[in-house]
């Protein structure tokens, strides 16, 4: 894959780029009553490219991985991506949001030039500059949203560049080119205080607001379980796959059991969006043909009163076969007895590939500054704004 194709793919499937990184967090939060997230993702290219649907600058909001708003450098208008966003939020929200996105588009251009010059890069090459910020929270039985995690991270050319740790209120620079910015930002404590406040308070408040507005549309949907089995490379081995799809929200726990115990081997995908508000995930591994009756696929989801535990179908052809399990017919495939009274250990998938992130800079135009989460207002002095420039 050449240089240009790599970055185009990252931009087109941007919501998926972080999905693999979050697999571990998604599983660890499963026992909570409800887990929700609100993220904003900005992506800029160093130059225009001749490809349909690819823009020099894009920005989007994601509520539980569903796109709720969108902006690009061609249309230059922040538009709703959900009917309830258009119905519940006033026109003033979208007008102010459009102006803020236009400002950020310019800031990205400025920062791109700063970083390319700092790294002594050729302007004829394609580079990406990205920023992601947002929060995750658990909704407790009484409706209270409990903050779980905040993300405020920047990236350059698909690699980590700078990230904020709200526990320590410090910026972390994994590359030498970011150290200069880290030192400058850490030198202004009020910047870190505001960033922490946004992650833990304002972002959670907007998450609550959006959840309330879209409550009817943010429905819970049970998974359908598809079980595939085919002959593997070795003649005495099957390649089995357990795929859950059509579920919402995205918090899902899937595991392969052998004699009732969770198996650590195998390949698990990220939780990926289907495009209709539901999600999918799959887990596969190779097993000995003589042992296949000892294996089960187990799926746990908020929509299910009890987990689905299913067996793989009998292989009727030399190549492959599959079956479909839904909550209604799950008993047909369910394990009839429990091989062990001990609890099944949690499967801990490995973290994914390096996540692309985003970077932005502020241009000092006046004595006050408006920064949007959705539309969050921080009023900073000129001196404070100068401190967060990437120069």
For each residue, the residues with C-beta under 8 A, 3 or more apart:
1: 5 6 9
2: 5 6
3: 6 7 125 126
4: 7 8 49 126
5: 1 2 8 9
6: 1 2 3 9 10 158
7: 3 4 10 11 45 126 128 157 158
8: 4 5 11 12 49 51 54
9: 1 5 6 12 13
10: 6 7 13 14 17 128 158 356
11: 7 8 14 43 45 54 58 128
12: 8 9 53 54
13: 9 10 16 17
14: 10 11 17 41 43 60 356
15: 18 19 41 62 65 67 273
16: 13 19 20 270 272 273
17: 10 13 14 20 355 356
18: 15 21 22 132 355 356
19: 15 16 22 23 65 270 271 272 352
20: 16 17 23 270 351 352 353 355
21: 18 351 352 355
22: 18 19 25 26 270 271
23: 19 20 26 27 268 270 271 349 351 352
24: 27 28 348 349 351
25: 22 28 29 136 149
26: 22 23 29 30 35 250 251 252 271
27: 23 24 30 253 346 347 348 349
28: 24 25
29: 25 26 32 35 136 138 148 251
30: 26 27 35 251 252 253 300
31:
32: 29 35 138 139
33: 138 139 140 141
34: 138 139 249 302
35: 26 29 30 32 136 137 138 139 148 249 251
36: 63 64 136 137 138 139 145 207 211 249
37: 62 63 64 65 134 135 136 137 207
38: 61 62 63 134 135 136 203 206 207 210 373
39: 61 62 132 133 134 151
40: 59 60 61 62 132 133 134 372 373
41: 14 15 59 60 62 130 131 132 358
42: 57 58 59 104 108 130 131 132 358 360
43: 11 14 57 58 59 128 129 130 358
44: 56 57 105 108 109 112 128 129 130 358
45: 7 11 48 49 54 55 56 57 126 127 128
46: 112 116 123 125 126 127 128 129
47: 56 123 126
48: 45 56
49: 4 8 45 54 126
50:
51: 8 54
52:
53: 12
54: 8 11 12 45 49 51
55: 45 58 72 73 74
56: 44 45 47 48 73
57: 42 43 44 45 71 72 73 104 105 108 109
58: 11 42 43 55 70 71 72 73
59: 40 41 42 43 70 71 72 78 101 104 105
60: 14 40 41 67 69 70 71 81
61: 38 39 40 67 68 69 70 374
62: 15 37 38 39 40 41 65 66 67 68 134
63: 36 37 38 66 68 207 210 211 214 218
64: 36 37 218 249 250
65: 15 19 37 62 250 271 273 279
66: 62 63 81 82 218 273 277
67: 15 60 61 62 70 81 82
68: 61 62 63 80 81 82 85 210 214
69: 60 61 78 79 80 81 85 97 374
70: 58 59 60 61 67 78 79 81
71: 57 58 59 60 75 76 77 78 79 97 98 101
72: 55 57 58 59 75 76
73: 55 56 57 58 76 105
74: 55
75: 71 72 79
76: 71 72 73 98 101 102 105
77: 71 94 98
78: 59 69 70 71 94 97 98 100 101
79: 69 70 71 75 94
80: 68 69 83 85 86 89 94
81: 60 66 67 68 69 70 85
82: 66 67 68 85 86 214 217
83: 80 86 87 217
84: 87 88 213 214 216 217
85: 68 69 80 81 82 88 89 210 213 214
86: 80 82 83 89
87: 83 84
88: 84 85 213 214
89: 80 85 86 93 94 213
90: 93 94
91: 94 95
92: 95 96
93: 89 90 96 97 374 375
94: 77 78 79 80 89 90 91 97 98
95: 91 92 98 99
96: 92 93 99 100 370 372 375
97: 69 71 78 93 94 100 101 372 374 375
98: 71 76 77 78 94 95 101 102
99: 95 96 102 103
100: 78 96 97 103 104 370 371 372 375
101: 59 71 76 78 97 98 104 105 372
102: 76 98 99 105 106
103: 99 100 106 107 363
104: 42 57 59 100 101 107 108 360
105: 44 57 59 73 76 101 102 108 109
106: 102 103 109 110 363
107: 103 104 110 111 360 361 362 363
108: 42 44 57 104 105 111 112 129 359 360 361
109: 44 57 105 106 112 113
110: 106 107 113 114 361 363
111: 107 108 114 115 129 359 360 361 390
112: 44 46 108 109 115 116 127 129
113: 109 110 116 117
114: 110 111 117 118 361 390 391
115: 111 112 118 119 127 129 156 177 359 390
116: 46 112 113 119 121 123 127
117: 113 114 120 121
118: 114 115 177 180
119: 115 116 177
120: 117
121: 116 117 125 127
122: 125
123: 46 47 116
124:
125: 3 46 121 122
126: 3 4 7 45 46 47 49
127: 45 46 112 115 116 121 156 157
128: 7 10 11 43 44 45 46 155 156 157 158 356
129: 43 44 46 108 111 112 115 155 156 358 359 360
130: 41 42 43 44 154 155 156 356 357 358 359
131: 41 42 153 154 155 357 358 359 360
132: 18 39 40 41 42 151 152 153 357 358
133: 39 40 151 152 153 198 199 203 373
134: 37 38 39 40 62 150 151 203 373
135: 37 38 147 148 149 150 151 199 200 203 204 207
136: 25 29 35 36 37 38 148 149 150 151
137: 35 36 37 145 146 147 148 204 207
138: 29 32 33 34 35 36 145 146 148
139: 32 33 34 35 36 143 144 145 146 211
140: 33 143 144 145 146
141: 33
142:
143: 139 140
144: 139 140
145: 36 137 138 139 140 204 207 208 211
146: 137 138 139 140
147: 135 137 150 199 200 204
148: 29 35 135 136 137 138
149: 25 135 136
150: 134 135 136 147 164 166 196 199 200 203
151: 39 132 133 134 135 136 163 199
152: 132 133 163 164 166 195 198 199
153: 131 132 133 160 162 163 164 357 358
154: 130 131 161 162 163 178 357 358 359 360
155: 128 129 130 131 158 159 160 161 355 356 357 358 359
156: 115 127 128 129 130 159 161 175 177 359
157: 7 127 128
158: 6 7 10 128 155 354 356
159: 155 156 174 175 354 356
160: 153 155 163 174 175 354 355 357
161: 154 155 156 173 174 175 177 178 357 359
162: 153 154 171 172 173 178 181 182 359
163: 151 152 153 154 160 171 172 174 357
164: 150 152 153 169 170 171 172 192 195 196 199
165: 168 169 170 171 172
166: 150 152 169 195 196 199 200
167:
168: 165
169: 164 165 166 189 192 193 195 196
170: 164 165 186 192
171: 162 163 164 165 181 182 185 186 192
172: 162 163 164 165 182
173: 161 162 176 178 179 181 182
174: 159 160 161 163 178
175: 156 159 160 161 178 179
176: 173 179
177: 115 118 119 156 161 180
178: 154 161 162 173 174 175 181 182
179: 173 175 176 182 183
180: 118 177 183 184
181: 162 171 173 178 184 185 390
182: 162 171 172 173 178 179 185 186
183: 179 180 186 187
184: 180 181 187 188 387 388 389
185: 171 181 182 188 191 192 387 388
186: 170 171 182 183 192
187: 183 184 387
188: 184 185 191 192 384 387 388
189: 169 192 193
190: 193 194 384
191: 185 188 194 195 384 387 388
192: 164 169 170 171 185 186 188 189 195 196
193: 169 189 190 196 197
194: 190 191 197 198 378 380
195: 152 164 166 169 191 192 198 199
196: 150 164 166 169 192 193 199 200
197: 193 194 200 201 202
198: 133 152 194 195 201 202 203 373 376 378
199: 133 135 147 150 151 152 164 166 195 196 203
200: 135 147 150 166 196 197 203 204
201: 197 198 204 205
202: 197 198 205 206 373 376
203: 38 133 134 135 150 198 199 200 206 207 373 376
204: 135 137 145 147 200 201 207 208
205: 201 202 208 209
206: 38 202 203 209 210 373 374 376
207: 36 37 38 63 135 137 145 203 204 210 211
208: 145 204 205 211 212
209: 205 206 212 213
210: 38 63 68 85 206 207 213 214 374
211: 36 63 139 145 207 208 214 215 218
212: 208 209 215
213: 84 85 88 89 209 210
214: 63 68 82 84 85 88 210 211 217 218
215: 211 212 218
216: 84 219
217: 82 83 84 214 277
218: 63 64 66 211 214 215 248 249
219: 216 248 277
220: 248 249 302 303
221: 246 247 248 278 303
222: 246 247 301 303 304 326 327
223: 244 245 246 247 252 299 301 303 304 308
224: 244 245 246 247 324 325 326
225: 242 243 244 297 299 308 310 324 325 326 330
226: 241 242 243 244 245 322 323 324 325
227: 240 241 242 243 297 310 311 312 313 322 323 324 325 333
228: 240 241 242 243 284 320 321 322
229: 238 239 240 241 292 312 313 315 320 321 322
230: 238 239 315 319 320 321
231: 235 237 238 239 315 318 319 320
232: 237 238 239 286
233: 237
234: 237 286
235: 231
236: 288 289 290
237: 231 232 233 234 286 287 288 289
238: 229 230 231 232 286 287 288 289 292 312 315
239: 229 230 231 232 284 285 286
240: 227 228 229 256 284 285 286 287 292 295 312
241: 226 227 228 229 282 283 284
242: 225 226 227 228 254 256 282 283 284 297 299 310
243: 225 226 227 228 280 281 282 283
244: 223 224 225 226 247 252 254 280 281 282 299 301
245: 223 224 226 274 278 279 280 281
246: 221 222 223 224 274 278 280
247: 221 222 223 224 244 250 252 278 279 280 301 303
248: 218 219 220 221 277 278 279 303
249: 34 35 36 64 218 220 279 302
250: 26 64 65 247 271 273 279
251: 26 29 30 35 301 302
252: 26 30 223 244 247 271 279 281 299 300 301
253: 27 30 298 299 300 301 346 347
254: 242 244 268 281 282 283 297 298 299 300 347
255: 262 263 283 297 298 344 346 347
256: 240 242 262 263 266 283 285 295 296 297 298
257: 260 261 262 263 295 296 297 298 309 344
258: 261 263 291 294 295 296
259: 294 339 340
260: 257 296 335 338 339 340 342 344
261: 257 258 340 344 345
262: 255 256 257 298 344 345 346 347
263: 255 256 257 258 266 285 295 347
264: 347 348
265: 285
266: 256 263 283 284 285
267: 283 284 285
268: 23 254 281 282 283 347 349
269: 272 281 282 283
270: 16 19 20 22 23 281 352
271: 19 22 23 26 65 250 252 279 280 281
272: 16 19 269 279 280 281
273: 15 16 65 66 250 278 279
274: 245 246 277 278 279 280
275:
276:
277: 66 217 219 248 274
278: 221 245 246 247 248 273 274
279: 65 245 247 248 249 250 252 271 272 273 274
280: 243 244 245 246 247 271 272 274
281: 243 244 245 252 254 268 269 270 271 272
282: 241 242 243 244 254 268 269
283: 241 242 243 254 255 256 266 267 268 269 297
284: 228 239 240 241 242 266 267
285: 239 240 256 263 265 266 267
286: 232 234 237 238 239 240
287: 237 238 240 291 292 295
288: 236 237 238 291 292
289: 236 237 238 292
290: 236
291: 258 287 288 294 295
292: 229 238 240 287 288 289 295 312
293: 311
294: 258 259 291
295: 240 256 257 258 263 287 291 292 311 312
296: 256 257 258 260 309 310 311 335
297: 225 227 242 254 255 256 257 283 308 309 310 311 312
298: 253 254 255 256 257 262 307 308 309 344
299: 223 225 242 244 252 253 254 304 307 308 310
300: 30 252 253 254 304 307
301: 222 223 244 247 251 252 253 304
302: 34 220 249 251
303: 220 221 222 223 247 248 327
304: 222 223 299 300 301 307 308 327
305:
306:
307: 298 299 300 304
308: 223 225 297 298 299 304 325 327 330 334
309: 257 296 297 298 330 333 334 335
310: 225 227 242 296 297 299 323 325 330 333 334
311: 227 293 295 296 297 333 335
312: 227 229 238 240 292 295 297 323
313: 227 229 316 321 322 323
314: 321
315: 229 230 231 238 320 321
316: 313 321
317: 320 321
318: 231
319: 230 231
320: 228 229 230 231 315 317
321: 228 229 230 313 314 315 316 317
322: 226 227 228 229 313
323: 226 227 310 312 313 333
324: 224 225 226 227
325: 224 225 226 227 308 310 329 330 332 333
326: 222 224 225 329 330
327: 222 303 304 308 330
328:
329: 325 326 332 333
330: 225 308 309 310 325 326 327 333 334
331: 334
332: 325 329
333: 227 309 310 311 323 325 329 330
334: 308 309 310 330 331
335: 260 296 309 311 338
336:
337:
338: 260 335 341
339: 259 260
340: 259 260 261
341: 338
342: 260
343:
344: 255 257 260 261 262 298
345: 261 262
346: 27 253 255 262
347: 27 253 254 255 262 263 264 268
348: 24 27 264
349: 23 24 27 268
350:
351: 20 21 23 24
352: 19 20 21 23 270 355
353: 20
354: 158 159 160
355: 17 18 20 21 155 160 352
356: 10 14 17 18 128 130 155 158 159
357: 130 131 132 153 154 155 160 161 163
358: 41 42 43 44 129 130 131 132 153 154 155
359: 108 111 115 129 130 131 154 155 156 161 162 390
360: 42 104 107 108 111 129 131 154
361: 107 108 110 111 114 388 389 390
362: 107 369 385 388 389
363: 103 106 107 110 389
364: 382 385 386 389
365:
366: 369 382
367: 381 382
368: 379 380
369: 362 366 378 379 380 384 385
370: 96 100 375 377 378 379
371: 100 376 377 378
372: 40 96 97 100 101 375 376
373: 38 40 133 134 198 202 203 206 376
374: 61 69 93 97 206 210
375: 93 96 97 100 370 372
376: 198 202 203 206 371 372 373
377: 370 371
378: 194 198 369 370 371
379: 368 369 370
380: 194 368 369 384 385
381: 367 384 385
382: 364 366 367 385 386
383: 386 387
384: 188 190 191 369 380 381 387 388
385: 362 364 369 380 381 382 388 389
386: 364 382 383 389
387: 184 185 187 188 191 383 384
388: 184 185 188 191 361 362 384 385
389: 184 361 362 363 364 385 386
390: 111 114 115 181 359 361
391: 114
